């Protein structure tokens, strides 16, 4: 390993996570692959080593401050996973999770499939990639993934109303939708209150915090699925982002 992971080790330790040699090796391979593939396709604007560690790897796992991912073999779908955040770092830290990485761009999934292979993440067949828009697999009658997951996560940039319409239909009643927001999200959450209720959810927490040893502000929003989502949602592809629910 040519990079110095001492700061990342310290950051994870602040979450109560002590990284194993295997996990460090997996993060190192992930970083190398991210930089290599980023030269030929747009995966991330963040490429400097320390920034990737803090703003991608540590950030992706920061949800564990407010939700216990280690408790069970949860099924988890990462909506709009992009370069694999937060799904891949969560899988590295919590290998018992059954993870589906959903993205609309096949080229990104080719990258993720290589990451999964090179990091040895699929030894138990518990991580897979899925090509499509968020709306696709909840609208399709055959092979629908509607309300089949314990957890949906997303670190996408959409507003909370739109994200809720993308994610809550995938969550089974009693499960949780966890949104990673980059800034203080109180105003956004206020605007999304009606949408969350309409989709069968209830906001149970929205915790603001700083990433370890930084001034980078984050908010983790946890929505519990209380009732089945009406079959009216999600609406057709493109509509949730153009006309967010009120």
Order of alpha helices (4+ residues) and beta strands (2+ residues): alpha-alpha-alpha-beta-alpha-beta-alpha-beta-alpha-beta-alpha-beta-alpha-beta-beta-alpha
